[in-house]
Amino acid sequence: MMYLRDWEWSRVVVGYVLGASVPFQVMKQFLAEKWREFGNVECVLLKTGIYVFHFETEVLDQSPWPFKSKMLFLKAWTPELDLSREDFSIVPVWIKLPDLE
């Protein structure tokens, strides 16, 4: 496994499952099944419920991802991202209202 300091950070996202604390092995299985097409994806459990993902070739820009009956949200890592202060209880929501001008 690659060490965090060796990662190319432009290929890193932070993820969390809203409303659940997912065990590490369950997340690893999800990666193997769902993200196989994105090449090798490494995963580190940062703290309870918060994961850091490193992609071999590209970073996913799709979020959220269905994860069992919950949603997996991804946020691009930046040098300014302070995970100790990040509020993971707030999630983006897109609402489409038909026939609204």
C-alpha positions in Angstrom: 0.0 0.0 0.0 1.2 3.5 -0.9 1.9 5.9 2.0 -0.2 9.0 2.1 2.9 11.2 1.6 3.6 9.5 -1.7 0.1 10.2 -3.2 -0.5 12.6 -6.0 -3.0 14.8 -4.2 -4.7 16.0 -7.4 -6.2 12.4 -7.5 -7.5 12.4 -4.0 -11.1 12.9 -2.7 -12.5 12.7 0.8 -15.7 10.7 1.2 -18.3 9.9 3.8 -21.6 8.0 3.9 -24.4 10.2 5.2 -26.2 8.6 8.1 -23.8 5.6 8.6 -20.4 4.7 9.9 -19.2 2.2 7.3 -16.6 -0.4 8.4 -13.3 -0.3 6.5 -13.7 -3.8 5.0 -17.2 -3.0 3.7 -15.8 0.2 2.0 -13.0 -1.8 0.5 -15.5 -4.3 -0.9 -17.6 -1.4 -2.4 -14.4 0.0 -4.1 -13.6 -3.4 -5.6 -17.1 -3.9 -7.0 -18.2 -0.4 -8.0 -15.0 1.6 -8.9 -13.1 -1.2 -10.7 -13.3 0.8 -14.0 -11.3 3.7 -12.5 -8.2 1.5 -12.0 -6.5 1.0 -8.7 -8.3 3.0 -5.9 -6.6 3.1 -2.5 -8.6 3.8 0.6 -7.6 5.1 4.1 -9.9 5.4 7.0 -9.1 8.9 8.3 -11.5 8.8 11.3 -14.8 7.2 12.0 -16.9 7.5 8.9 -14.4 9.6 6.9 -12.4 8.1 4.2 -9.7 9.3 1.9 -9.5 7.8 -1.6 -6.6 8.0 -4.0 -7.3 7.2 -7.6 -4.6 5.8 -9.9 -5.7 7.6 -13.1 -8.5 10.0 -12.4 -10.6 11.5 -9.7 -14.3 10.9 -9.7 -16.4 14.0 -10.2 -19.7 12.3 -9.6 -21.3 12.6 -6.2 -23.2 11.3 -4.5 -22.9 7.6 -5.1 -25.5 5.1 -4.0 -24.1 3.0 -1.1 -26.6 0.3 0.0 -29.5 2.4 1.3 -27.4 5.5 2.0 -25.4 8.0 -0.1 -21.6 8.3 -0.4 -20.6 11.9 -0.8 -17.2 12.9 -2.2 -15.3 16.1 -1.8 -12.1 17.0 -3.7 -9.1 17.3 -1.5 -7.3 20.6 -1.5 -4.3 21.8 0.5 -6.7 24.3 2.3 -9.1 21.5 3.4 -9.0 21.3 7.1 -10.7 18.0 8.0 -10.7 18.7 11.7 -13.0 21.6 11.0 -15.0 20.3 8.0 -18.7 19.9 8.6 -19.7 16.6 7.2 -23.3 17.0 8.4 -24.0 19.4 5.6 -24.6 18.0 2.1 -25.2 19.6 -1.2 -28.7 19.2 -2.6 -29.9 19.8 -6.2 -33.6 20.3 -6.6 -35.2 20.4 -10.0 -38.5 22.2 -10.1 -40.4 21.4 -13.4 -42.0 24.3 -15.3 -40.3 26.9 -13.2 -39.0 29.9 -15.2 
